[in-house]
Amino acid sequence: MTSDLSRHREAGDDQAARRLCALDSSTQTASIALLEGRRLLAELTVHASHSKSLLDDFHSLLERCGWPLTSISAFAVGIGPGSFTGVRIGMATLRALSWTLARPLLGRCSLEILAMAAAGRSGSVAAVMDARKGEVYLAAYDVSGVARGGGLSLPHQVVAPMVLSPEAALSRIAEIPRAAGEPLWLVGDGVLRYPEIFRPGEPTDLCIGGPAEAFPRAANLAWLAELALDSRDHAPPPLEVVPLYVRPSEAELGSQPAGRGCAPKEVV
């Protein structure tokens, strides 16, 4: 049974009054944001062992903004890829809240959220996230039609999420079609983790994002969710919003027969 989005707007309120809570915990930096009528009211960033305090931080942010839990119109969650534990905790937290309150839950790829750091810039943006074990998660998007703060259109996927070595990622990035002189933006902690590989101008017109663009921000997730909510009448049930891991977990790898590796995987 799908969720009727219009049913969760408060009586007498128009679409601009929609209250949305967004959470991404796919990296070592978790982020929670509250959006009301496309206006960012609050955003909290928590580093390191955020999993232990995530729910407390969520309720604290609601209290500081004076939001009763029942006043939230919809939830949005980063579905990964990233930390298996972080993604699971974030998904479980918002699935439970969404199910309990009978509110819509929208999931967006954490690489897409990361790419939103370059919203409105000309050219494509490649999101490169540290996947550990000498690998990175990669996806690329055209975000030129997305206004910072939400509006216009959703990002257009140019390269589907995949996991591969930093060197292979750079080769894949170099293959992204561009007009002459058009910049290509790189954002994410994977870029900062391998500065000897991801360097400005190599390939030509490659622009490197800074530390402020290193992790998926919940504010950007909230604006993505707003755009998605505006483009549809229904959202899938909470249990149909599933993690995007891209590569197998440690448990899955441990169950494979000896000598069998896992080839780089692309998710469409």
LINCOR-V910265 format. One record per pair of residues at least 24 apart in sequence whose ideal C-beta (glycine too) atoms are under 7 Angstrom apart, sorted by the first residue. I is the first residue (numbers start at 1). J is the second residue. D is the distance in whole Angstrom. If there is no record, write none. Layout:
BEGIN
<<I & J & D> <I & J & D>>
END
This chain:
BEGIN
<<1 & 237 & 6> <2 & 234 & 4> <2 & 235 & 7> <2 & 236 & 6> <2 & 237 & 6> <3 & 104 & 4> <3 & 234 & 6> <3 & 235 & 5> <3 & 237 & 7> <4 & 234 & 6> <5 & 74 & 7> <5 & 104 & 6> <5 & 229 & 6> <5 & 233 & 6> <5 & 234 & 7> <5 & 235 & 6> <8 & 73 & 5> <8 & 74 & 6> <8 & 103 & 6> <8 & 104 & 7> <9 & 73 & 6> <18 & 73 & 5> <18 & 74 & 7> <19 & 67 & 7> <19 & 71 & 6> <19 & 72 & 5> <19 & 73 & 5> <20 & 73 & 6> <20 & 74 & 5> <20 & 76 & 6> <20 & 222 & 5> <20 & 225 & 6> <20 & 226 & 6> <21 & 72 & 5> <21 & 75 & 5> <22 & 76 & 4> <22 & 218 & 4> <22 & 221 & 4> <22 & 222 & 4> <22 & 225 & 6> <23 & 77 & 6> <23 & 90 & 5> <23 & 93 & 7> <23 & 94 & 6> <23 & 218 & 6> <24 & 78 & 3> <24 & 90 & 7> <24 & 110 & 6> <24 & 113 & 6> <24 & 216 & 4> <24 & 218 & 5> <24 & 221 & 5> <25 & 50 & 6> <25 & 54 & 6> <25 & 86 & 4> <25 & 87 & 7> <25 & 89 & 6> <25 & 90 & 4> <26 & 78 & 5> <26 & 80 & 5> <26 & 81 & 7> <26 & 82 & 3> <26 & 83 & 6> <26 & 86 & 5> <26 & 87 & 5> <26 & 110 & 4> <26 & 216 & 6> <27 & 82 & 5> <27 & 83 & 6> <27 & 86 & 7> <27 & 129 & 7> <27 & 189 & 7> <27 & 215 & 5> <27 & 216 & 7> <29 & 215 & 4> <30 & 54 & 6> <30 & 86 & 7> <31 & 216 & 7> <31 & 217 & 5> <31 & 218 & 4> <32 & 57 & 6> <32 & 58 & 6> <32 & 61 & 6> <32 & 218 & 5> <33 & 218 & 4> <33 & 219 & 4> <33 & 221 & 7> <33 & 222 & 5> <34 & 61 & 6> <34 & 65 & 6> <34 & 67 & 7> <35 & 222 & 4> <35 & 226 & 7> <38 & 149 & 7> <38 & 150 & 5> <38 & 226 & 6> <40 & 219 & 5> <41 & 65 & 5> <43 & 218 & 6> <43 & 219 & 5> <51 & 85 & 6> <51 & 86 & 7> <51 & 89 & 5> <54 & 89 & 6> <54 & 93 & 6> <55 & 93 & 6> <70 & 101 & 6> <72 & 101 & 7> <72 & 103 & 6> <73 & 103 & 7> <74 & 103 & 6> <74 & 104 & 4> <74 & 106 & 7> <74 & 225 & 7> <74 & 229 & 6> <75 & 103 & 6> <75 & 105 & 5> <76 & 106 & 5> <76 & 108 & 7> <76 & 221 & 5> <76 & 222 & 6> <76 & 225 & 4> <77 & 105 & 7> <77 & 107 & 5> <77 & 241 & 7> <78 & 108 & 6> <78 & 110 & 4> <78 & 113 & 6> <78 & 216 & 6> <78 & 221 & 6> <79 & 107 & 4> <79 & 108 & 7> <79 & 109 & 6> <79 & 110 & 7> <79 & 241 & 7> <79 & 242 & 7> <79 & 243 & 5> <79 & 244 & 5> <80 & 110 & 5> <80 & 243 & 5> <80 & 244 & 4> <80 & 245 & 6> <81 & 110 & 6> <81 & 111 & 7> <81 & 129 & 7> <81 & 137 & 5> <81 & 161 & 6> <81 & 244 & 6> <81 & 245 & 6> <81 & 246 & 4> <82 & 110 & 5> <82 & 129 & 6> <84 & 245 & 7> <84 & 249 & 5> <87 & 243 & 5> <88 & 243 & 7> <91 & 243 & 6> <95 & 238 & 5> <95 & 239 & 7> <95 & 241 & 7> <98 & 238 & 4> <99 & 238 & 5> <104 & 235 & 4> <105 & 235 & 7> <105 & 238 & 4> <105 & 241 & 5> <106 & 225 & 5> <106 & 228 & 6> <106 & 229 & 7> <106 & 235 & 6> <107 & 241 & 4> <108 & 221 & 6> <108 & 224 & 5> <108 & 225 & 7> <109 & 139 & 7> <109 & 161 & 6> <109 & 244 & 6> <110 & 216 & 5> <111 & 137 & 6> <111 & 139 & 4> <111 & 161 & 6> <112 & 139 & 7> <112 & 141 & 6> <112 & 155 & 6> <112 & 224 & 7> <113 & 216 & 4> <113 & 217 & 7> <113 & 220 & 5> <113 & 221 & 5> <113 & 224 & 7> <114 & 187 & 6> <114 & 188 & 5> <114 & 216 & 5> <115 & 141 & 4> <115 & 143 & 6> <115 & 155 & 6> <115 & 187 & 7> <116 & 143 & 6> <116 & 146 & 7> <116 & 155 & 7> <116 & 220 & 4> <116 & 224 & 6> <117 & 187 & 5> <117 & 209 & 6> <117 & 213 & 4> <117 & 220 & 7> <118 & 143 & 6> <118 & 185 & 5> <118 & 187 & 6> <119 & 143 & 5> <119 & 146 & 4> <119 & 147 & 7> <119 & 148 & 5> <120 & 144 & 7> <120 & 146 & 6> <120 & 147 & 6> <120 & 148 & 5> <121 & 185 & 6> <122 & 182 & 7> <122 & 183 & 7> <123 & 178 & 7> <123 & 182 & 5> <123 & 183 & 4> <123 & 184 & 6> <123 & 185 & 6> <124 & 158 & 5> <124 & 176 & 6> <124 & 178 & 7> <124 & 184 & 6> <125 & 185 & 4> <125 & 187 & 6> <126 & 173 & 5> <126 & 184 & 7> <126 & 186 & 5> <127 & 187 & 6> <127 & 188 & 5> <128 & 169 & 6> <128 & 186 & 6> <128 & 188 & 4> <128 & 190 & 4> <128 & 191 & 5> <128 & 198 & 7> <129 & 188 & 5> <129 & 189 & 6> <129 & 190 & 5> <130 & 189 & 5> <130 & 190 & 5> <130 & 193 & 5> <131 & 163 & 5> <134 & 165 & 6> <135 & 163 & 5> <135 & 164 & 6> <135 & 165 & 6> <136 & 164 & 7> <136 & 166 & 5> <136 & 169 & 5> <136 & 190 & 4> <137 & 161 & 6> <137 & 163 & 5> <137 & 246 & 6> <138 & 162 & 6> <138 & 164 & 7> <138 & 169 & 5> <138 & 172 & 6> <140 & 176 & 6> <149 & 223 & 6> <150 & 223 & 4> <150 & 226 & 5> <150 & 227 & 6> <154 & 224 & 7> <154 & 227 & 5> <154 & 228 & 7> <160 & 266 & 5> <160 & 267 & 6> <160 & 268 & 5> <161 & 244 & 7> <161 & 246 & 6> <161 & 267 & 5> <162 & 246 & 7> <162 & 264 & 6> <162 & 265 & 6> <162 & 266 & 4> <162 & 267 & 7> <163 & 246 & 5> <163 & 247 & 5> <163 & 264 & 6> <163 & 265 & 6> <164 & 264 & 4> <166 & 194 & 4> <166 & 197 & 5> <167 & 197 & 6> <170 & 197 & 6> <170 & 198 & 7> <174 & 203 & 5> <181 & 205 & 7> <183 & 207 & 5> <185 & 209 & 6> <187 & 213 & 4> <188 & 214 & 6> <189 & 214 & 4> <189 & 215 & 6>>
END
